């Protein structure tokens, strides 16, 4: 068994952004207004949100610009999510004044700036933002960058599905994506299966990628490790289409349970369907 490896997501982040710019340039005026799988944002709103991610990253992290303190104190995960949702929705409302062309031009400007900022960081250094959905209070820069890639990929998929463009689902996209998103599984088990000890769960994801992980409970704490040929009490199997849709909540928990295959403890195995690997 091996600890989960670090992920160098900078190259694939840069490539995903290039694909996004090509995609946005291909959209008709009508397509910019298409509804998406998001409950509140259309295509233009999501493109504006992605731009905001770069602008906020460069301002807060690279330039060390300080935001005003929130009106309501952030005391837990839920209040952090509320604060971030407020920031996101405020920007999207303001960005309705921007033309699609300007959103594209600004994205073309911010992308190389964000990439260079990531390259300038020490991968092992302390990230400005922890990956809270993975249960971390502090995170290293490489994980924060990998998380940022999953955010960009996820929202670009929403646009692609809305305008019926090919999805980014080849191995080069899915391998770093799923190897990042799956780190949201242990917090789910620590919340909903606390107190279970000496239990081993094998997680197998296959199709475009082939991956296997061991989710093990030791001393009332669930940990995720890379593993092959492992002895387990319960196994969870799914294809990678199910995996990314589950982790990004592109499908409901009920639909995810229908699509995964659990051997052993059904109740314990089905808990994986509660995973949300983004801030929500």
C-alpha positions as CSV (number, residue, x, y, z in Angstrom):
1,X,0.0,0.0,0.0
2,X,1.2,3.5,-0.9
3,X,0.2,6.9,0.3
4,X,-1.6,9.0,-2.3
5,X,0.9,10.6,-4.7
6,X,1.3,14.3,-5.3
7,X,-0.2,15.5,-8.6
8,X,1.5,18.0,-10.9
9,X,-1.7,19.5,-12.4
10,X,-0.1,22.7,-13.9
11,X,0.4,21.3,-17.5
12,X,-3.2,19.9,-17.7
13,X,-4.6,23.1,-16.1
14,X,-3.0,25.1,-18.8
15,X,-4.2,22.7,-21.5
16,X,-7.7,22.8,-20.1
17,X,-7.7,26.6,-20.2
18,X,-6.6,26.6,-23.8
19,X,-9.5,24.2,-24.6
20,X,-11.9,26.5,-22.8
21,X,-10.8,29.6,-24.9
22,X,-11.2,27.6,-28.1
23,X,-14.7,26.5,-26.9
24,X,-15.8,30.0,-25.9
25,X,-14.7,31.4,-29.3
26,X,-16.8,28.8,-31.1
27,X,-20.1,29.7,-29.3
28,X,-22.9,31.5,-31.1
29,X,-24.7,34.4,-29.4
30,X,-27.6,32.1,-28.7
31,X,-25.3,29.4,-27.1
32,X,-24.0,31.9,-24.6
33,X,-27.5,32.0,-23.1
34,X,-28.1,28.2,-23.0
35,X,-29.1,26.8,-19.6
36,X,-26.7,24.4,-18.0
37,X,-26.8,21.6,-15.4
38,X,-26.2,24.3,-12.8
39,X,-29.5,25.2,-11.1
40,X,-28.8,29.0,-11.4
41,X,-26.1,29.7,-14.1
42,X,-26.3,29.7,-17.9
43,X,-23.2,29.3,-20.2
44,X,-22.2,32.9,-19.9
45,X,-22.5,32.9,-16.1
46,X,-20.2,29.8,-15.8
47,X,-17.7,31.4,-18.2
48,X,-17.7,34.5,-16.0
49,X,-17.3,32.4,-12.9
50,X,-14.3,30.7,-14.4
51,X,-12.8,34.1,-15.1
52,X,-13.4,35.2,-11.6
53,X,-11.5,32.2,-10.3
54,X,-8.4,33.5,-12.1
55,X,-8.9,37.1,-11.1
56,X,-9.4,36.2,-7.5
57,X,-6.4,33.9,-7.4
58,X,-4.1,36.5,-8.9
59,X,-5.4,39.2,-6.6
60,X,-5.5,37.3,-3.3
61,X,-2.6,34.9,-3.8
62,X,-0.1,36.5,-6.2
63,X,-0.7,40.1,-5.2
64,X,-1.7,39.4,-1.6
65,X,-4.7,41.7,-1.8
66,X,-6.8,41.4,1.3
67,X,-10.6,41.0,1.1
68,X,-12.8,42.8,3.5
69,X,-13.8,40.7,6.4
70,X,-17.1,38.8,5.9
71,X,-20.2,40.4,7.5
72,X,-20.9,37.0,9.1
73,X,-18.0,35.3,10.8
74,X,-16.8,32.0,9.2
75,X,-16.9,29.4,11.9
76,X,-17.4,26.1,10.1
77,X,-17.5,24.4,6.7
78,X,-21.1,25.5,6.1
79,X,-20.4,29.2,6.8
80,X,-17.4,29.1,4.5
81,X,-19.5,27.7,1.7
82,X,-22.1,30.4,2.3
83,X,-19.4,33.0,2.1
84,X,-17.9,31.7,-1.1
85,X,-21.3,31.3,-2.7
86,X,-22.0,34.9,-1.9
87,X,-18.8,36.0,-3.5
88,X,-19.5,33.8,-6.6
89,X,-23.1,35.1,-7.1
90,X,-22.1,38.7,-6.6
91,X,-19.5,38.4,-9.3
92,X,-21.8,36.6,-11.8
93,X,-24.5,39.2,-11.3
94,X,-22.0,42.0,-12.0
95,X,-20.5,40.1,-15.0
96,X,-23.9,40.2,-16.8
97,X,-22.7,43.7,-17.9
98,X,-19.7,42.1,-19.7
99,X,-19.9,41.0,-23.3
100,X,-19.0,37.5,-24.3
101,X,-16.1,38.9,-26.3
102,X,-14.7,40.7,-23.3
103,X,-15.0,37.6,-21.1
104,X,-12.9,35.7,-23.7
105,X,-10.3,38.4,-24.0
106,X,-10.0,38.6,-20.2
107,X,-9.7,34.8,-20.0
108,X,-6.9,34.9,-22.6
109,X,-5.1,37.5,-20.4
110,X,-5.6,35.8,-17.0
111,X,-4.7,32.3,-18.1
112,X,-1.0,32.7,-18.7
113,X,-0.8,34.9,-15.6
114,X,-2.4,32.2,-13.5
115,X,-0.2,29.5,-15.0
116,X,3.0,31.4,-14.3
117,X,1.8,32.1,-10.7
118,X,1.4,28.4,-10.2
119,X,4.8,27.7,-11.6
120,X,6.4,30.2,-9.2
121,X,5.0,28.4,-6.2
122,X,6.8,25.8,-4.1
123,X,4.6,22.7,-4.7
124,X,5.2,21.6,-1.1
125,X,4.6,25.1,0.3
126,X,1.5,26.0,2.4
127,X,-1.4,26.9,0.1
128,X,-3.4,30.1,0.6
129,X,-6.6,28.0,0.5
130,X,-7.0,24.6,2.1
131,X,-8.9,21.9,0.2
132,X,-11.7,21.8,2.8
133,X,-13.8,19.2,1.0
134,X,-10.9,16.8,1.5
135,X,-11.0,17.4,5.2
136,X,-7.8,19.5,5.3
137,X,-7.3,22.5,7.5
138,X,-4.1,23.2,5.7
139,X,-3.0,22.0,2.2
140,X,0.1,22.1,0.1
141,X,0.2,24.2,-3.1
142,X,0.2,21.1,-5.4
143,X,-3.1,20.0,-4.0
144,X,-4.6,23.5,-4.2
145,X,-3.6,23.6,-7.9
146,X,-4.9,20.2,-8.6
147,X,-8.2,21.2,-6.9
148,X,-8.2,24.3,-9.2
149,X,-7.9,22.1,-12.2
150,X,-10.9,20.0,-11.2
151,X,-12.9,23.2,-10.7
152,X,-12.0,24.4,-14.2
153,X,-12.6,21.0,-15.8
154,X,-16.0,20.5,-14.0
155,X,-17.4,23.9,-15.1
156,X,-16.1,23.5,-18.7
157,X,-17.9,20.2,-18.8
158,X,-21.1,21.9,-17.8
159,X,-20.7,24.3,-20.8
160,X,-19.8,21.5,-23.2
161,X,-22.8,19.5,-22.2
162,X,-25.1,22.5,-22.5
163,X,-23.9,23.4,-26.1
164,X,-23.4,19.7,-27.1
165,X,-19.6,19.9,-27.7
166,X,-17.3,16.8,-27.1
167,X,-16.5,16.3,-23.4
168,X,-12.9,16.2,-22.1
169,X,-13.0,12.6,-21.1
170,X,-9.7,11.1,-22.4
171,X,-7.2,9.5,-20.0
172,X,-5.0,12.6,-19.8
173,X,-8.0,14.6,-18.4
174,X,-9.6,12.0,-16.2
175,X,-6.5,10.6,-14.5
176,X,-5.5,13.7,-12.7
177,X,-9.1,14.6,-12.2
178,X,-10.2,11.4,-10.5
179,X,-7.0,11.1,-8.6
180,X,-7.8,14.5,-7.1
181,X,-11.6,14.2,-6.6
182,X,-11.4,10.8,-4.9
183,X,-9.6,12.5,-1.9
184,X,-13.1,13.7,-0.9
185,X,-14.1,10.2,0.1
186,X,-12.5,9.8,3.5
187,X,-14.3,12.8,5.1
188,X,-17.6,11.3,4.1
189,X,-16.8,8.1,5.9
190,X,-15.4,10.0,8.9
191,X,-18.7,11.8,9.1
192,X,-21.2,8.9,8.4
193,X,-19.2,5.9,9.4
194,X,-17.3,7.1,12.5
195,X,-16.6,4.5,15.1
196,X,-16.0,1.7,12.7
197,X,-12.6,0.1,13.2
198,X,-10.5,-2.4,11.3
199,X,-12.5,-2.2,8.1
200,X,-11.1,-2.3,4.6
201,X,-12.9,-1.1,1.5
202,X,-11.6,-1.5,-2.0
203,X,-12.5,1.1,-4.5
204,X,-12.1,0.2,-8.2
205,X,-12.6,2.7,-11.0
206,X,-12.2,1.5,-14.6
207,X,-12.9,2.2,-18.3
208,X,-10.8,5.0,-19.7
209,X,-8.6,4.9,-16.6
210,X,-7.8,2.0,-14.3
211,X,-7.5,2.8,-10.6
212,X,-7.7,1.0,-7.3
213,X,-7.6,2.5,-3.8
214,X,-7.9,1.1,-0.3
215,X,-10.1,3.0,2.2
216,X,-9.1,1.7,5.6
217,X,-10.4,2.4,9.1
218,X,-7.8,2.4,11.8
219,X,-8.2,3.9,15.2
220,X,-11.6,5.4,14.3
221,X,-10.1,7.3,11.3
222,X,-10.7,6.5,7.6
223,X,-7.6,6.9,5.3
224,X,-7.3,6.4,1.6
225,X,-4.3,4.8,0.0
226,X,-3.2,3.5,-3.4
227,X,-3.3,-0.3,-3.4
228,X,-3.5,-3.3,-5.7
229,X,-4.3,-7.0,-5.0
230,X,-5.7,-6.1,-1.6
231,X,-7.8,-8.1,0.8
232,X,-11.0,-6.2,1.6
233,X,-14.2,-6.6,3.5
234,X,-16.2,-4.5,1.0
235,X,-15.6,-3.5,-2.6
236,X,-17.0,-0.6,-4.6
237,X,-16.7,-0.7,-8.4
238,X,-17.7,2.0,-10.9
239,X,-16.7,3.3,-14.3
240,X,-15.0,6.6,-14.6
241,X,-18.0,8.3,-16.1
242,X,-19.9,7.4,-12.9
243,X,-17.0,8.5,-10.8
244,X,-16.6,12.0,-12.1
245,X,-20.3,12.6,-12.3
246,X,-20.7,11.3,-8.7
247,X,-17.8,13.4,-7.2
248,X,-19.0,16.6,-9.0
249,X,-22.7,15.9,-8.2
250,X,-23.6,15.8,-11.9
251,X,-25.8,12.9,-10.8
252,X,-27.9,12.5,-7.7
253,X,-26.9,10.3,-4.8
254,X,-29.8,7.9,-5.7
255,X,-28.6,7.7,-9.3
256,X,-25.0,7.1,-8.2
257,X,-26.1,4.2,-6.0
258,X,-27.8,2.6,-9.0
259,X,-24.7,2.9,-11.1
260,X,-22.1,1.6,-8.6
261,X,-21.5,-2.1,-7.7
262,X,-21.0,-2.9,-4.0
263,X,-19.9,-6.3,-2.7
264,X,-20.0,-6.9,1.0
265,X,-21.5,-4.3,3.3
266,X,-24.0,-2.5,1.1
267,X,-24.8,0.3,3.5
268,X,-21.1,1.1,4.0
269,X,-20.3,0.9,0.3
270,X,-23.1,3.1,-0.7
271,X,-21.8,5.9,1.5
272,X,-19.4,6.8,-1.3
273,X,-22.4,8.3,-3.2
274,X,-22.5,11.1,-0.6
275,X,-19.0,12.4,-1.7
276,X,-19.0,16.0,-2.9
277,X,-15.5,17.0,-4.1
278,X,-16.1,20.7,-4.4
279,X,-17.3,23.4,-2.1
280,X,-21.0,23.0,-1.7
